[in-house]
Amino acid sequence: MESEKRGLTPVGENDGQGFESFHVKDPDGWDLQISNGNGLAKARKMPAAGKLSAPAPFEPTGWETVWLDHLSFKVTNYKESASFYSNLLGWKETYDEGSQHELMIGEVGDVIVRGGNPNDPSFGKGGTARARSAQVDHISFGISPWDADGVKAALEKRGLEAETDTSTRDDIHVAAYKSYHTTTPNGYNLQISYVTTPDKRLTLVNAVKPKPTGDP
């Protein structure tokens, strides 16, 4: 099979009811599961029936999550990991700016693979090459409706942090990329952005690294 041809050791997992998958390890040992989509994706088509055992912490915002803006994935060697996921899963590469590479995950959303650059003379020094690790630093979701002032006010009204992030330090009202970071109850970094449709998915990369004049 394809994963074995690439030197991977796939471990099968299925539920006997149509869900089939394999677990493999990425270059940093991260557990990657590849499935036929008949597991949680299939279950999500059923109406939610669960009930909370405690009251909600605050009233609903009325926002709808409509797009996975990006996963911020920290790795040891970002070039190696970006190539791994691109070649194994077909994630489309967009640009490589020297410390990160954004990949498009089909019609699902994007992932920004960040980490050490093997072309940097300092790479591998200080134990970098020996202590490999990977982690999802934060997740960014595009919400609708988006209004920069309204989103900030809604977060602060609920006692949540609203840290502006435009990646270019421009005012959020005029910046090409608009977002806020907040913190979940368990301390996780959650980013909320204006990227609500596929046509906006590369706004961040183009804002940080615009294409030279004349490029197609």
N, C-alpha and C positions, 0 to 999 in steps of 0.2 A: 504494500500500500504506500501512498505518497509520503506519509509521515515517517515510515520506516526507511524509505529511500533517502531521507534527509538526516538519517542518523538518530531519529527520535525513538522513544520507547513508549508507544501508545498503550494506555490501560483502559479497557472497555468499561462502560457503565450504561446500563439500561434498566427499565422498570418492567419489561415484559409486556407492556401495553402500547407499544409503538414508539416509545422514546429510546433512542440509541445515541451513544456519544463515546468519545475517547478523551482521556486526559493526557496531555503531554507537558513537558517542561520547556519554558522559553530560555534564552541564553543566561538569565539570572536565576533560573530555578523556579520562576513563577508558574503556578499551576494554571494551565490554559485548558479549558474544556471546549471541544468542538462537537456540536450535536446536529441532529437532523431537524431541530426546531419544534419537535412534538412534545416538549416538556413544559416549562413555565410559559413559553409563548402561547401554547395551545390553551393552557389554563386561564390565561389572561382574557380570553374571549368570553369567558363565563362571567355573569354579573357578580360583583363582590357581595359576599354575604357575611363577612366578619363584623364583629362588634367590638368596640373599644371597651376595656375594663375600667378606664378612667376618662374623665371629661377632657375634651380638647383644650390645649393650653391657651388658645385664643380663637376668636371668630375667624372663619375662612376669609381669605383675601379676594377670592373671586378670580384668581389667576388660573390659567391653564398652561401646563407644561406641554410644549408642542415640538421641541427639538432638542436633541443632545448636542449642545454646542461643542463641548469637548471633554475628554478625560485628560487630566494632566498626569502622565505616567513617568515617574522618575526611575531611571535605570542606570547601570554602571557605564555602559557603552551605547550611547543613543544611536549611533550609526548601525551597529550590529543589530540592535533590537528592532529598529525601523525596517531594516532589510529583512529580518526574520518574519515579521508580521506581514510585510508587503508581499513577500514571495509565498508564504504559507497560506495566508487567508485572502490575498488579492486586494488588500487595502491600498488605495492609490496615493502615491507620494505627491506632495505639493511643493514644498521648498525646504531647503536645508540651510539654516543661517549660522551654523557653527557651534551651536549648543543644543539645538532641538530640531525636530522634523515633524511637521504635521501631516497626518495621514487621514484620508477620507474612508470611513467605514461604510462603504456602499451608500445606501439611502437611510442609514441609521443615524449617522452623525460623524464626528471627528475625534481623533486622539492626538494629543501633542506628546511626543516621545522626547523626554528631556534627560540630559545626563552628560557624562564625560565624553570628550572627543579624542579618539585614539590618535589623531593627527597633531594634537597639542603636545609639545615637548614635555609638559609636566604630567601628562597622563600616565598613570601607573605608579607614580611616586607616592610615598606616604601611605602605602598599603591599599591604594585604590584597586589594583589588579587582584589582590588577594581576597578582599572583602566584598564580594559581589552582593548586590541587593536590588530590590525593585519594590516600588510602592505607588499607589494612586494617591497623589498629593491632594487633589480636589476634583470635583465634578462640576461642570458648568451646564446649566439648562437654559434654554430660551423659553421665555414665557410670553403669554398674550393675555390681555393687552399690555403693551409696554408704554410707559410714560416715566421718564427719568425722575421727575420730581415726585410723582405719585408712588412709584416703587420705593423710593427712599423714605417717604413719609409713612408708608404702610409698614415697612420694616421697623422703623424707629417707634412707631405707635405700639408695636408689639414687644418693645424692649429688646429688639435685635440690632446687631451691628449692621451698618450700611457703609462699607468701605468702598469708595469709588475705584474702579479699575478700567482705564481706557487703553492701557499698554503704551500710550504715547504721551501721557501727562497732559493731554488737551482737556479742556473743560468738557464735561460729559454731555453738555447740550450741543456741542459742535464737533465732538470727536467722531471718527469713523466707527470706532468700536465702543459700545456702551455696556457697562456692567457694574454690579456691586457684589462684594463678598460679604457673607454673613457666617455665623457659626451655629451649628446644630446643637441640640441639648447635650450630645455626647462629645462636643468639642470638635466636630468635623468641619472642615472648610468647604462651604457650599457657595458656588458662584451662580448668580442669576444674571442673564444677559438679554439683549434685545434680538439676538439671532433666532428668529422664529420660523424661517423658511430656508430651504436648501440654497436659494440664490444668494443668501447672505452668509453662507457657511465659511467663506474665505475672507470675510471682511477683516478679521483680526490679522491674518498673515499679510494681507496686502497693506494694512495700515502700518504694521511694523517694518515690513520690507517691501515697499512699492516696486512694481516692475519698472525697469529702465524704459525711457521713452523709445518707442519704435518696436518694442517686443509685442508679439501677437497676444 
